[in-house]
């Protein structure tokens, strides 16, 4: 099995609502993909717009497999089989990475949108 992960882009207007972007492989690298997308020229312009930012992030996730039929998905609920959850909060300008365990969750990293030279701890 792969290292599964989701990126949750929170909807600024409705608490607890948003879109979940899923990737089946390389979930431990999702934070880097998301940060790079948010800090890209297009991402910087759309940091306040969850809908456009979600598309920018998803395009970054699938850029090597645009026409693939597996490996990525878009949903409205968290999956129960992920190892990583990256949450993008446009309102508070943060990206949070959590490692999901069977018994508890551990926050690994919280990043501000405007932080430069982000390096994973």
C-alpha positions in Angstrom: 0.0 0.0 0.0 1.1 3.6 -0.5 1.6 6.4 1.9 -1.9 7.8 1.7 -2.7 11.5 2.5 -5.3 14.2 2.1 -5.1 17.9 1.8 -8.1 19.6 3.4 -8.8 23.1 2.1 -11.1 24.8 4.6 -13.9 26.9 3.3 -13.6 30.3 5.0 -17.3 30.9 5.2 -18.4 27.6 6.8 -16.7 26.1 9.8 -15.8 22.4 9.2 -16.6 22.5 5.5 -14.3 22.3 2.5 -12.8 20.0 0.0 -10.5 17.0 0.5 -7.8 16.3 -2.1 -6.5 12.7 -1.9 -3.3 11.1 -3.0 -2.5 7.4 -2.6 1.3 7.5 -2.9 4.0 9.6 -1.4 1.8 11.2 1.3 4.8 12.2 3.3 5.7 14.6 0.5 2.3 16.2 0.3 3.2 19.1 2.6 6.0 20.2 0.3 3.7 20.0 -2.7 1.1 22.1 -1.0 3.5 24.7 0.3 5.1 25.0 -3.2 1.6 25.4 -4.8 0.5 28.1 -2.2 3.8 30.0 -2.7 3.8 29.7 -6.5 2.9 32.9 -8.4 -0.7 31.7 -9.0 -1.0 30.5 -5.4 0.1 33.8 -4.0 -2.6 35.6 -6.0 -5.3 33.2 -4.8 -4.3 32.7 -1.1 -7.6 34.2 0.0 -9.8 32.2 -2.4 -10.2 28.5 -1.2 -11.9 27.4 -4.5 -9.1 28.6 -6.8 -6.4 27.7 -4.4 -7.8 24.1 -4.2 -7.5 23.8 -8.0 -3.9 25.2 -7.9 -2.9 22.7 -5.2 -4.7 19.7 -7.0 -2.9 20.6 -10.3 0.4 20.5 -8.5 -0.5 17.2 -6.9 -1.4 15.5 -10.3 1.0 17.3 -12.6 2.8 14.1 -13.5 -0.4 12.1 -13.9 -3.0 14.4 -15.3 -4.8 11.7 -17.3 -4.4 8.8 -14.7 -7.4 6.9 -13.4 -6.0 6.1 -10.0 -3.8 7.6 -7.4 -5.7 10.9 -6.8 -9.2 12.0 -5.9 -11.4 14.9 -4.8 -14.0 14.5 -2.0 -16.0 16.1 0.7 -15.1 13.9 3.7 -11.9 12.7 5.3 -10.8 9.2 4.5 -10.1 6.7 7.3 -7.0 5.2 5.7 -4.7 8.2 5.5 -1.3 8.6 7.2 -1.0 12.4 6.7 -3.5 15.2 6.7 -2.4 18.6 5.4 -4.9 21.4 6.2 -4.9 24.7 4.3 -6.7 27.5 6.2 -7.0 30.5 3.9 -8.6 32.7 6.6 -5.7 32.2 9.1 -3.1 31.8 6.4 -1.7 28.5 7.7 -0.9 25.1 6.5 -0.9 22.3 9.1 0.5 18.8 8.7 -0.6 16.0 10.9 0.6 12.5 11.0 -2.4 10.2 11.6 -1.9 7.2 13.9 -4.3 4.5 14.9 -4.5 5.8 18.5 -3.8 9.5 18.1 -2.8 12.4 15.8 0.4 14.3 16.0 0.9 17.8 14.6 4.2 17.8 12.7 4.3 21.2 11.2 2.4 24.5 11.1 3.4 26.9 8.3 2.4 30.5 7.6 1.5 31.2 3.9 4.0 34.0 3.8 6.9 32.2 5.4 9.9 31.9 3.0 12.4 29.1 2.6 10.2 26.5 4.3 12.1 23.4 5.4 10.4 20.3 6.8 11.3 19.7 10.5 
